[in-house]
């Protein structure tokens, strides 16, 4: 019976080892598939990140270009108003200068007329 018991134990051990090998192989195949799926997902994520980064860079470039254009338009507008205000100040200076000159001429004419009247009055006395 010893031989039969040993044979039974050996067959039982062999069956357990075969079941373990089959289960281990199945687990290995599942693990292999899981690893490859994770690698594929990682590659897809990298592509999406690259695409998103490119879109963000493009958007950033558009924003910066828009700001530069707006600054240029703003600078042109400011320059226009500075020129306009300088022209207004120059016109005011010219008007004030003309009024001052007219006032001087009026004063000189008045004084000349008064002197002429004095001379006429002095002659008639």
The 8 nearest C-alpha neighbors of each residue, nearest first, counted from 0:
[[1, 3, 2, 4, 5, 6, 7, 8],
 [0, 2, 4, 3, 5, 6, 7, 8],
 [1, 3, 5, 0, 4, 6, 7, 8],
 [2, 4, 6, 0, 1, 5, 7, 8],
 [5, 3, 7, 1, 6, 2, 0, 8],
 [4, 6, 8, 2, 7, 3, 9, 1],
 [5, 7, 3, 9, 4, 8, 2, 10],
 [8, 6, 4, 10, 5, 9, 11, 3],
 [9, 7, 11, 5, 6, 10, 12, 4],
 [8, 10, 6, 12, 11, 7, 5, 13],
 [11, 9, 13, 7, 12, 8, 6, 14],
 [12, 10, 8, 14, 13, 9, 7, 15],
 [13, 11, 9, 15, 10, 14, 8, 16],
 [12, 14, 10, 16, 11, 15, 9, 17],
 [13, 15, 17, 11, 12, 16, 10, 18],
 [16, 14, 12, 18, 17, 13, 19, 11],
 [15, 17, 19, 13, 14, 18, 12, 20],
 [18, 16, 20, 14, 19, 15, 13, 21],
 [17, 19, 15, 21, 20, 16, 22, 14],
 [20, 18, 16, 22, 17, 21, 23, 15],
 [19, 21, 23, 17, 18, 22, 24, 16],
 [20, 22, 24, 18, 23, 19, 17, 25],
 [21, 23, 25, 19, 24, 20, 18, 26],
 [24, 22, 20, 26, 25, 21, 19, 27],
 [25, 23, 27, 21, 26, 22, 20, 28],
 [24, 26, 22, 28, 27, 23, 21, 29],
 [25, 27, 23, 29, 24, 28, 30, 22],
 [28, 26, 24, 30, 25, 29, 31, 23],
 [27, 29, 31, 25, 30, 26, 24, 32],
 [30, 28, 26, 32, 31, 27, 33, 25],
 [29, 31, 27, 33, 32, 28, 26, 34],
 [30, 32, 28, 34, 29, 33, 27, 35],
 [33, 31, 29, 35, 30, 34, 36, 28],
 [34, 32, 30, 36, 31, 35, 29, 37],
 [33, 35, 37, 31, 36, 32, 30, 38],
 [36, 34, 38, 32, 37, 33, 39, 31],
 [35, 37, 39, 33, 38, 34, 40, 32],
 [36, 38, 40, 34, 35, 39, 41, 33],
 [37, 39, 35, 41, 36, 40, 34, 42],
 [38, 40, 36, 42, 41, 37, 35, 43],
 [41, 39, 43, 37, 42, 38, 36, 44],
 [40, 42, 44, 38, 39, 43, 37, 45],
 [43, 41, 45, 39, 40, 44, 38, 46],
 [44, 42, 40, 46, 45, 41, 39, 47],
 [43, 45, 41, 47, 46, 42, 48, 40],
 [46, 44, 48, 42, 43, 47, 49, 41],
 [45, 47, 49, 43, 44, 48, 50, 42],
 [48, 46, 50, 44, 49, 45, 51, 43],
 [47, 49, 45, 51, 50, 46, 52, 44],
 [48, 50, 46, 52, 47, 51, 45, 53],
 [49, 51, 47, 53, 48, 52, 46, 54],
 [52, 50, 54, 48, 53, 49, 47, 55],
 [53, 51, 55, 49, 54, 50, 48, 56],
 [52, 54, 56, 50, 51, 55, 57, 49],
 [55, 53, 57, 51, 52, 56, 58, 50],
 [54, 56, 58, 52, 57, 53, 59, 51],
 [57, 55, 59, 53, 58, 54, 52, 60],
 [56, 58, 54, 60, 55, 59, 53, 61],
 [57, 59, 55, 61, 60, 56, 54, 62],
 [58, 60, 56, 62, 61, 57, 55, 63],
 [61, 59, 57, 63, 58, 62, 64, 56],
 [62, 60, 58, 64, 59, 63, 65, 57],
 [61, 63, 59, 65, 60, 64, 58, 66],
 [62, 64, 66, 60, 65, 61, 67, 59],
 [65, 63, 61, 67, 66, 62, 60, 68],
 [66, 64, 62, 68, 63, 67, 69, 61],
 [65, 67, 69, 63, 64, 68, 70, 62],
 [66, 68, 70, 64, 65, 69, 71, 63],
 [69, 67, 71, 65, 70, 66, 64, 72],
 [68, 70, 66, 72, 71, 67, 73, 65],
 [71, 69, 73, 67, 68, 72, 74, 66],
 [70, 72, 74, 68, 73, 69, 67, 75],
 [73, 71, 75, 69, 74, 70, 76, 68],
 [72, 74, 70, 76, 71, 75, 69, 77],
 [73, 75, 71, 77, 76, 72, 70, 78],
 [74, 76, 72, 78, 73, 77, 79, 71],
 [77, 75, 79, 73, 74, 78, 72, 80],
 [76, 78, 74, 80, 79, 75, 81, 73],
 [79, 77, 81, 75, 76, 80, 74, 82],
 [78, 80, 76, 82, 77, 81, 83, 75],
 [79, 81, 83, 77, 82, 78, 84, 76],
 [82, 80, 78, 84, 83, 79, 85, 77],
 [83, 81, 85, 79, 80, 84, 78, 86],
 [82, 84, 80, 86, 81, 85, 79, 87],
 [85, 83, 87, 81, 86, 82, 80, 88],
 [86, 84, 82, 88, 87, 83, 89, 81],
 [85, 87, 89, 83, 84, 88, 90, 82],
 [86, 88, 84, 90, 85, 89, 91, 83],
 [89, 87, 91, 85, 90, 86, 84, 92],
 [90, 88, 86, 92, 87, 91, 85, 93],
 [91, 89, 93, 87, 92, 88, 86, 94],
 [92, 90, 94, 88, 93, 89, 95, 87],
 [91, 93, 89, 95, 90, 94, 96, 88],
 [92, 94, 96, 90, 91, 95, 97, 89],
 [95, 93, 97, 91, 96, 92, 98, 90],
 [94, 96, 98, 92, 97, 93, 91, 99],
 [95, 97, 93, 99, 94, 98, 92, 100],
 [98, 96, 94, 100, 99, 95, 93, 101],
 [97, 99, 101, 95, 100, 96, 102, 94],
 [98, 100, 102, 96, 97, 101, 95, 103],
 [101, 99, 97, 103, 102, 98, 96, 104],
 [102, 100, 98, 104, 103, 99, 105, 97],
 [101, 103, 105, 99, 100, 104, 98, 106],
 [104, 102, 106, 100, 105, 101, 107, 99],
 [105, 103, 107, 101, 106, 102, 108, 100],
 [104, 106, 102, 108, 103, 107, 101, 109],
 [107, 105, 109, 103, 104, 108, 110, 102],
 [106, 108, 104, 110, 109, 105, 111, 103],
 [109, 107, 111, 105, 110, 106, 104, 112],
 [110, 108, 106, 112, 111, 107, 105, 113],
 [109, 111, 113, 107, 112, 108, 106, 114],
 [112, 110, 108, 114, 109, 113, 107, 115],
 [111, 113, 115, 109, 114, 110, 116, 108],
 [112, 114, 116, 110, 115, 111, 117, 109],
 [115, 113, 117, 111, 112, 116, 110, 118],
 [114, 116, 112, 118, 117, 113, 111, 119],
 [115, 117, 119, 113, 118, 114, 120, 112],
 [118, 116, 114, 120, 115, 119, 121, 113],
 [117, 119, 121, 115, 116, 120, 122, 114],
 [118, 120, 116, 122, 117, 121, 115, 123],
 [119, 121, 117, 123, 118, 122, 116, 124],
 [122, 120, 118, 119, 124, 123, 117, 116],
 [123, 121, 119, 120, 124, 118, 117, 116],
 [124, 122, 120, 121, 119, 118, 117, 116],
 [123, 121, 122, 120, 119, 118, 117, 116]]
